[in-house]
Amino acid sequence: MILKYTTGKLPPNFFMLGIILVLLGAIGLYNGELLSLITLPIAVPFLFIRTGILINCDEKQIKKYTGLFALKLGNWKSIANVQHLQVIRVQQTTGMAVLSIARNENNVVYKIRAVMPNESIELISGEGVFIGEVANQISKQLQIEVKNSIPTENRQIEKNKNK
């Protein structure tokens, strides 16, 4: 069985660039400019490119991919000697600046890591409940245990502590 998780897409400014290119192509076609058809194939990757992870549970392999529709580019890596899954809590800081106004935003993110004897591979990051469900699903399919996990019931307690 292959588990598939989408982990991201291009930032919003690239998505907007794709929309603008589609609009320019449509306006050009409306005005009879056949050369404007060039903008449509250029816009497709900006609109539909995704990143993700595939986990082949039968052969114990993992593939981090960049995909466009059915095409998924990436290399398979063996996780046959994975010892356990680890769910960790990380505080991420994101910096933003517009002209002279700067701001930092702190977020708590949970990450799932596959721990092997010589390395650990980060699989997925996200919010607590989602990560808990994904960790349980992956652990059942790979038949390994989850360590350092924050249970989903305690998520509300964690929120109240942070306030």
Secondary structure, 3 states (H helix, E strand, C coil): CEEEEEEEECCHHHHHHHHHHHHHHHHHHHCCCHHHHHHHHHHHHHHHEEEEEEEECCCCEEEEEEEECCEEECCEEECCCCCEEEEEEEEEEEEEEECCEEEEEEEEEEEEEEECCCCEEEEEEECHHHHHHHHHHHHHHHCCCEECCCCHHHHHHHHHHHC
